[in-house]
């Protein structure tokens, strides 16, 4: 440490700062990146979350939370059903789009489209690699 000059100290501090910036950038990118498609949570999890949120926000008693649970469970199931219906409509729309495109794509492009469809299907089912 005797030979530590102001220039060296500044270089070390700069290197530490840059290393932190790189690590922070990579971590921020990984954390902020959209997650692959995930199915909705189970009815019980959604019900618990709804009940907890209303209990906190409205100051509900335990008796009131118990009265809320069946209502929350019904709402949770409706949300899951809605999610499923919307996803089916999205899938159907993409299938229609691909069918229309297939009429004018070249054989090479059609092959790429089929590979793209397979990758997207795996993303929707939570798989990460081709079978």
C-alpha positions as CSV (number, residue, x, y, z in Angstrom):
1,X,0.0,0.0,0.0
2,X,3.0,2.3,0.2
3,X,3.1,2.7,-3.5
4,X,-0.6,3.5,-3.8
5,X,-0.7,6.8,-5.6
6,X,-3.7,9.0,-6.2
7,X,-3.7,7.9,-9.9
8,X,-3.7,4.2,-8.9
9,X,-6.4,4.8,-6.3
10,X,-8.5,6.6,-8.9
11,X,-8.0,3.7,-11.4
12,X,-9.0,1.1,-8.8
13,X,-12.1,3.1,-7.8
14,X,-13.0,3.5,-11.5
15,X,-12.6,-0.2,-12.1
16,X,-14.8,-1.1,-9.1
17,X,-17.4,1.4,-10.3
18,X,-17.4,0.0,-13.9
19,X,-17.6,-3.6,-12.6
20,X,-20.6,-2.6,-10.5
21,X,-22.2,-0.9,-13.4
22,X,-21.8,-3.9,-15.6
23,X,-23.1,-6.3,-13.0
24,X,-26.0,-4.0,-12.2
25,X,-26.8,-3.6,-15.9
26,X,-26.8,-7.4,-16.5
27,X,-28.9,-8.0,-13.3
28,X,-31.3,-5.2,-14.3
29,X,-31.8,-6.6,-17.8
30,X,-32.4,-10.1,-16.4
31,X,-34.9,-8.9,-13.8
32,X,-36.7,-6.6,-16.2
33,X,-37.0,-8.9,-19.1
34,X,-40.5,-10.2,-19.8
35,X,-41.0,-13.6,-18.3
36,X,-42.2,-16.5,-20.5
37,X,-45.9,-17.2,-20.6
38,X,-47.1,-18.6,-17.3
39,X,-50.5,-20.1,-16.6
40,X,-52.5,-18.2,-13.9
41,X,-52.1,-19.2,-10.3
42,X,-54.5,-21.7,-8.7
43,X,-57.9,-20.5,-7.5
44,X,-56.7,-20.8,-3.9
45,X,-53.7,-18.6,-4.4
46,X,-55.8,-15.9,-6.1
47,X,-58.5,-16.2,-3.4
48,X,-55.9,-15.7,-0.7
49,X,-54.4,-12.7,-2.4
50,X,-57.8,-11.1,-2.9
51,X,-58.8,-11.7,0.7
52,X,-55.4,-10.3,2.0
53,X,-55.6,-7.2,-0.2
54,X,-59.2,-6.4,0.9
55,X,-58.4,-7.1,4.6
56,X,-55.4,-4.8,4.5
57,X,-57.1,-2.0,2.5
58,X,-60.4,-2.1,4.2
59,X,-59.4,-3.3,7.7
60,X,-61.7,-6.3,7.5
61,X,-62.1,-8.5,10.6
62,X,-61.5,-12.2,10.4
63,X,-65.3,-12.8,10.3
64,X,-65.6,-10.4,7.3
65,X,-62.7,-12.1,5.6
66,X,-64.5,-15.4,6.0
67,X,-67.6,-13.9,4.4
68,X,-65.4,-12.6,1.5
69,X,-63.6,-15.9,0.8
70,X,-66.4,-17.6,-1.3
71,X,-67.0,-14.3,-3.2
72,X,-63.2,-14.1,-3.9
73,X,-63.0,-17.7,-4.9
74,X,-65.8,-17.2,-7.4
75,X,-64.0,-14.1,-8.8
76,X,-60.7,-16.0,-9.0
77,X,-62.3,-18.8,-11.0
78,X,-63.9,-16.3,-13.3
79,X,-60.5,-14.6,-13.9
80,X,-58.9,-17.9,-14.6
81,X,-61.7,-18.8,-17.1
82,X,-61.4,-15.4,-18.7
83,X,-57.6,-15.8,-19.0
84,X,-58.0,-19.2,-20.7
85,X,-60.6,-17.8,-23.1
86,X,-58.4,-14.9,-24.1
87,X,-55.4,-17.1,-24.6
88,X,-57.5,-19.4,-26.9
89,X,-58.6,-16.4,-28.9
90,X,-55.0,-15.2,-29.3
91,X,-53.9,-18.7,-30.4
92,X,-56.7,-18.9,-32.9
93,X,-55.9,-15.5,-34.3
94,X,-52.3,-16.4,-34.8
95,X,-53.3,-19.6,-36.5
96,X,-55.5,-17.7,-38.9
97,X,-52.7,-15.2,-39.6
98,X,-50.3,-18.0,-40.3
99,X,-52.8,-19.8,-42.6
100,X,-53.2,-16.7,-44.6
101,X,-49.5,-16.1,-44.8
102,X,-48.9,-19.7,-45.9
103,X,-50.7,-19.0,-49.2
104,X,-48.0,-16.7,-50.4
105,X,-44.8,-17.6,-48.5
106,X,-42.0,-19.4,-50.3
107,X,-41.2,-23.0,-49.2
108,X,-38.2,-21.7,-47.3
109,X,-40.2,-19.1,-45.5
110,X,-43.0,-21.6,-44.8
111,X,-40.4,-23.9,-43.2
112,X,-39.2,-20.9,-41.0
113,X,-42.7,-20.1,-40.1
114,X,-43.3,-23.7,-38.9
115,X,-40.2,-23.5,-36.8
116,X,-41.2,-20.2,-35.4
117,X,-44.7,-21.6,-34.5
118,X,-43.0,-24.5,-32.7
119,X,-40.8,-22.1,-30.7
120,X,-43.8,-20.0,-29.8
121,X,-45.8,-23.1,-28.8
122,X,-43.0,-24.2,-26.5
123,X,-42.9,-20.7,-25.0
124,X,-46.7,-20.9,-24.2
125,X,-46.4,-24.3,-22.7
126,X,-43.4,-23.4,-20.5
127,X,-40.9,-25.6,-22.3
128,X,-37.5,-24.0,-23.0
129,X,-35.9,-26.5,-25.4
130,X,-37.0,-28.4,-28.5
131,X,-38.1,-32.0,-27.9
